[in-house]
Amino acid sequence: MQGYAVADRLPVDEIPAGSNVLVAGPPLTGKRELALGLVDDGCERGDGGIVVGTRDSTERIKARAPNVWRAVEDGRGGIVDCVSRQRGDDVRDRDLVKYVGSPGDVTDIGIRLGGLFQSLEDACDRARVNVSTISTMLMYADTRRVYRFLHVFSGHVERLDWLGFGVLDTSNKEAFDVLAPLYDGMVQTRATDDGTEVRVVGLGQGRTDWVAY
């Protein structure tokens, strides 16, 4: 299968189908925005898209990623919202928008995400999936449980030839060392005096130069 075009945001043309990519860097270096933008770009191109929002509600995802929301409305996108119920909003599941009580309820997130995988597997051949952020999940659940969750769904991404992203702060070195081996490569972010920079490591690309974004 043809790879997933990412040249609009990354210093590589495409990422191979079936890849799982960790978007990693220090806090406040634009990781969430970058990963969500990569999924939104795919939805604009006609790919399916799933976002697990552990810090962003459905309404915030809708505002920041309009193409993801359009994909949801078209039956080729999905959202797992871990925020709205936690803050007390009265929300109910829809076909492709699922609500979980807490970013730490890994079992329920897994069940909801599994249902979306099944729905989109029938609806589209290509899709991008974003767990944003793993760091927030780790504030509520231990690393071992989060590892098992990510292991299952990275396997689904590989099997379906989809493209998976996970967002993680490198400030949590212990969790990073445990979880990074689940991924085929990394998109690294960093802050400089001139702004934020990004590079790609692995994915058959070696190690690209740092570029501004």
MIGU-893147 format. One record per residue (C-alpha): residue in three letters; x, y, z. Coordinates in Angstrom, 3 decimals. Example, Ala and Ser with C-alpha at 12.3 -4.5 7.8 and 13.67 -1.06 7.14 Angstrom:
2
+-----+----------+----------+----------+
| res |       c1 |       c2 |       c3 |
+-----+----------+----------+----------+
| ALA |   12.300 |   -4.500 |    7.800 |
| SER |   13.670 |   -1.060 |    7.140 |
+-----+----------+----------+----------+
***
This chain:
213
+-----+----------+----------+----------+
| res |       c1 |       c2 |       c3 |
+-----+----------+----------+----------+
| MET |    0.000 |    0.000 |    0.000 |
| GLN |    1.149 |    3.532 |   -0.754 |
| GLY |    2.524 |    5.445 |    2.215 |
| TYR |    0.855 |    8.341 |    4.014 |
| ALA |    1.776 |   11.819 |    2.752 |
| VAL |    3.173 |   14.047 |    5.520 |
| ALA |    5.418 |   16.520 |    3.686 |
| ASP |    3.221 |   19.481 |    4.640 |
| ARG |    4.303 |   19.109 |    8.282 |
| LEU |    7.387 |   16.848 |    8.440 |
| PRO |   10.787 |   16.776 |    6.718 |
| VAL |    9.911 |   13.523 |    4.898 |
| ASP |    7.522 |   12.954 |    2.008 |
| GLU |    5.611 |   10.028 |    3.469 |
| ILE |    5.412 |    7.462 |    6.252 |
| PRO |    5.025 |    3.797 |    5.299 |
| ALA |    1.579 |    2.247 |    5.733 |
| GLY |    1.255 |    0.184 |    8.885 |
| SER |    3.662 |    2.376 |   10.882 |
| ASN |    3.266 |    3.493 |   14.477 |
| VAL |    5.002 |    6.788 |   15.225 |
| LEU |    5.778 |    8.375 |   18.585 |
| VAL |    5.563 |   12.179 |   18.617 |
| ALA |    7.927 |   12.971 |   21.470 |
| GLY |    9.640 |   15.972 |   22.973 |
| PRO |    9.769 |   18.266 |   25.997 |
| PRO |    6.598 |   19.973 |   27.259 |
| LEU |    5.332 |   22.996 |   25.314 |
| THR |    6.939 |   22.073 |   22.000 |
| GLY |    3.728 |   21.674 |   19.987 |
| LYS |    3.467 |   17.881 |   20.001 |
| ARG |   -0.310 |   17.685 |   20.395 |
| GLU |   -0.928 |   20.233 |   17.674 |
| LEU |    1.482 |   18.494 |   15.304 |
| ALA |   -0.019 |   15.016 |   15.773 |
| LEU |   -3.577 |   16.278 |   15.486 |
| GLY |   -2.631 |   18.236 |   12.360 |
| LEU |   -1.199 |   15.093 |   10.757 |
| VAL |   -4.501 |   13.278 |   11.293 |
| ASP |   -6.519 |   16.289 |   10.141 |
| ASP |   -4.438 |   16.524 |    6.954 |
| GLY |   -5.163 |   12.876 |    6.244 |
| CYS |   -8.890 |   13.349 |    6.694 |
| GLU |   -8.741 |   16.256 |    4.253 |
| ARG |   -7.148 |   13.862 |    1.733 |
| GLY |   -9.925 |   11.315 |    2.233 |
| ASP |   -8.300 |    9.044 |    4.824 |
| GLY |  -10.225 |    7.955 |    7.871 |
| GLY |   -9.214 |    9.384 |   11.226 |
| ILE |   -9.562 |    8.520 |   14.915 |
| VAL |   -8.529 |   10.755 |   17.806 |
| VAL |   -8.327 |    9.595 |   21.416 |
| GLY |   -8.564 |   12.892 |   23.281 |
| THR |   -7.181 |   12.606 |   26.798 |
| ARG |   -6.724 |   16.381 |   27.089 |
| ASP |   -9.057 |   17.675 |   24.379 |
| SER |  -12.827 |   17.335 |   24.414 |
| THR |  -14.897 |   16.592 |   21.341 |
| GLU |  -15.746 |   20.278 |   20.999 |
| ARG |  -12.087 |   21.255 |   21.137 |
| ILE |  -11.136 |   18.593 |   18.601 |
| LYS |  -13.942 |   19.797 |   16.361 |
| ALA |  -12.594 |   23.352 |   16.541 |
| ARG |   -8.931 |   22.457 |   16.058 |
| ALA |   -9.356 |   19.675 |   13.497 |
| PRO |  -12.366 |   20.431 |   11.301 |
| ASN |  -11.455 |   17.759 |    8.752 |
| VAL |  -11.483 |   15.094 |   11.469 |
| TRP |  -14.951 |   16.238 |   12.451 |
| ARG |  -16.068 |   16.181 |    8.821 |
| ALA |  -14.792 |   12.604 |    8.612 |
| VAL |  -16.841 |   11.709 |   11.699 |
| GLU |  -19.942 |   13.129 |   10.041 |
| ASP |  -19.118 |   11.199 |    6.849 |
| GLY |  -18.779 |    7.893 |    8.706 |
| ARG |  -15.002 |    7.566 |    8.296 |
| GLY |  -13.830 |    9.188 |   11.526 |
| GLY |  -14.169 |    8.674 |   15.249 |
| ILE |  -13.402 |   10.297 |   18.605 |
| VAL |  -12.852 |    8.833 |   22.057 |
| ASP |  -13.422 |   11.760 |   24.430 |
| CYS |  -11.841 |   11.267 |   27.875 |
| VAL |  -12.443 |   14.843 |   29.034 |
| SER |  -16.120 |   15.832 |   28.882 |
| ARG |  -17.504 |   13.364 |   31.433 |
| GLN |  -14.595 |   13.940 |   33.785 |
| ARG |  -15.448 |   17.636 |   33.975 |
| GLY |  -19.145 |   16.873 |   34.527 |
| ASP |  -20.657 |   17.464 |   31.091 |
| ASP |  -23.886 |   15.591 |   30.362 |
| VAL |  -22.883 |   13.744 |   27.191 |
| ARG |  -23.985 |   10.529 |   25.564 |
| ASP |  -22.275 |    8.224 |   23.107 |
| ARG |  -23.017 |    8.572 |   19.427 |
| ASP |  -22.165 |    6.087 |   16.678 |
| LEU |  -18.641 |    7.393 |   16.167 |
| VAL |  -18.127 |    9.628 |   19.218 |
| LYS |  -17.548 |    7.754 |   22.465 |
| TYR |  -17.148 |    9.163 |   25.964 |
| VAL |  -14.976 |    7.751 |   28.755 |
| GLY |  -15.039 |    8.885 |   32.377 |
| SER |  -11.315 |    9.469 |   32.813 |
| PRO |   -8.045 |    9.420 |   30.849 |
| GLY |   -6.976 |    6.688 |   33.249 |
| ASP |   -9.835 |    4.304 |   32.464 |
| VAL |   -7.620 |    2.341 |   30.093 |
| THR |   -9.998 |   -0.626 |   29.834 |
| ASP |  -12.941 |    1.521 |   28.768 |
| ILE |  -10.784 |    3.522 |   26.355 |
| GLY |   -9.678 |    0.249 |   24.810 |
| ILE |  -13.231 |   -0.991 |   24.401 |
| ARG |  -14.411 |    2.267 |   22.811 |
| LEU |  -11.397 |    2.512 |   20.538 |
| GLY |  -11.784 |   -1.123 |   19.513 |
| GLY |  -15.346 |   -0.415 |   18.425 |
| LEU |  -14.186 |    2.527 |   16.317 |
| PHE |  -11.484 |    0.404 |   14.699 |
| GLN |  -14.125 |   -2.136 |   13.751 |
| SER |  -16.453 |    0.510 |   12.329 |
| LEU |  -13.745 |    2.227 |   10.297 |
| GLU |  -12.219 |   -1.024 |    9.090 |
| ASP |  -15.455 |   -1.565 |    7.182 |
| ALA |  -15.732 |    2.067 |    6.072 |
| CYS |  -12.272 |    2.934 |    4.725 |
| ASP |   -9.035 |    1.334 |    3.594 |
| ARG |   -6.758 |    4.021 |    5.008 |
| ALA |   -6.898 |    5.796 |    8.348 |
| ARG |   -4.751 |    7.736 |   10.794 |
| VAL |   -5.103 |    7.209 |   14.559 |
| ASN |   -3.852 |    9.574 |   17.252 |
| VAL |   -3.616 |    8.910 |   21.012 |
| SER |   -3.145 |   12.388 |   22.441 |
| THR |   -1.689 |   12.340 |   24.902 |
| ILE |   -0.131 |    9.227 |   26.416 |
| SER |    1.401 |   11.492 |   29.061 |
| THR |   -2.053 |   12.393 |   30.373 |
| MET |   -3.030 |    8.711 |   30.582 |
| LEU |    0.096 |    8.103 |   32.665 |
| MET |   -1.060 |   10.668 |   35.211 |
| TYR |   -3.981 |    8.356 |   36.042 |
| ALA |   -2.823 |    4.832 |   35.123 |
| ASP |    0.425 |    2.933 |   35.609 |
| THR |    2.886 |    2.428 |   32.785 |
| ARG |    2.262 |   -1.319 |   32.527 |
| ARG |   -1.446 |   -0.879 |   31.829 |
| VAL |   -0.801 |    1.869 |   29.289 |
| TYR |    1.830 |   -0.321 |   27.612 |
| ARG |   -0.655 |   -3.183 |   27.196 |
| PHE |   -3.249 |   -0.810 |   25.743 |
| LEU |   -0.793 |    0.673 |   23.245 |
| HIS |    0.585 |   -2.741 |   22.321 |
| VAL |   -2.863 |   -3.986 |   21.311 |
| PHE |   -3.738 |   -0.990 |   19.167 |
| SER |   -0.332 |   -0.597 |   17.560 |
| GLY |   -0.841 |   -4.176 |   16.411 |
| HIS |   -4.201 |   -3.263 |   14.866 |
| VAL |   -2.633 |   -0.290 |   13.064 |
| GLU |    0.057 |   -2.533 |   11.612 |
| ARG |   -2.446 |   -5.214 |   10.573 |
| LEU |   -4.702 |   -2.745 |    8.790 |
| ASP |   -1.885 |   -0.783 |    7.091 |
| TRP |   -3.073 |    2.351 |    8.887 |
| LEU |   -0.901 |    5.067 |   10.447 |
| GLY |   -0.752 |    5.453 |   14.221 |
| PHE |    0.503 |    8.330 |   16.349 |
| GLY |    1.071 |    8.606 |   20.081 |
| VAL |    2.106 |   11.800 |   21.873 |
| LEU |    4.478 |   11.594 |   24.837 |
| ASP |    6.543 |   14.053 |   26.888 |
| THR |   10.191 |   13.025 |   27.058 |
| SER |   10.336 |   14.533 |   30.553 |
| ASN |    8.992 |   11.196 |   31.845 |
| LYS |   12.148 |    9.219 |   31.008 |
| GLU |   11.090 |    6.007 |   32.723 |
| ALA |    7.815 |    5.815 |   30.763 |
| PHE |    9.559 |    6.879 |   27.566 |
| ASP |   12.105 |    4.063 |   27.869 |
| VAL |    9.298 |    1.516 |   28.332 |
| LEU |    6.905 |    2.768 |   25.652 |
| ALA |    9.196 |    3.983 |   22.851 |
| PRO |   10.073 |    0.428 |   21.669 |
| LEU |    6.417 |   -0.056 |   20.690 |
| TYR |    6.890 |    2.434 |   17.851 |
| ASP |    8.529 |    2.107 |   14.450 |
| GLY |    9.997 |    5.593 |   14.574 |
| MET |    9.730 |    9.003 |   16.141 |
| VAL |    8.853 |   12.549 |   15.318 |
| GLN |   10.907 |   14.579 |   17.787 |
| THR |   10.182 |   18.175 |   18.763 |
| ARG |   12.323 |   20.753 |   20.520 |
| ALA |   12.266 |   24.442 |   21.399 |
| THR |   15.057 |   26.755 |   20.235 |
| ASP |   15.702 |   30.484 |   20.476 |
| ASP |   14.218 |   30.805 |   16.987 |
| GLY |   11.084 |   28.748 |   17.657 |
| THR |   10.076 |   25.107 |   17.575 |
| GLU |   11.802 |   22.495 |   15.445 |
| VAL |   10.990 |   18.942 |   14.378 |
| ARG |   12.861 |   15.969 |   12.932 |
| VAL |   12.042 |   12.369 |   12.003 |
| VAL |   14.013 |    9.426 |   13.398 |
| GLY |   13.679 |    5.950 |   11.925 |
| LEU |   10.870 |    4.907 |    9.540 |
| GLY |   13.497 |    4.042 |    6.945 |
| GLN |   14.654 |    7.665 |    6.928 |
| GLY |   17.595 |    7.418 |    9.304 |
| ARG |   17.652 |   10.724 |   11.138 |
| THR |   16.593 |   13.888 |    9.320 |
| ASP |   17.902 |   17.358 |   10.062 |
| TRP |   15.984 |   19.554 |   12.468 |
| VAL |   13.650 |   21.912 |   10.618 |
| ALA |   11.413 |   24.735 |   11.803 |
| TYR |    7.660 |   24.183 |   11.966 |
+-----+----------+----------+----------+
***
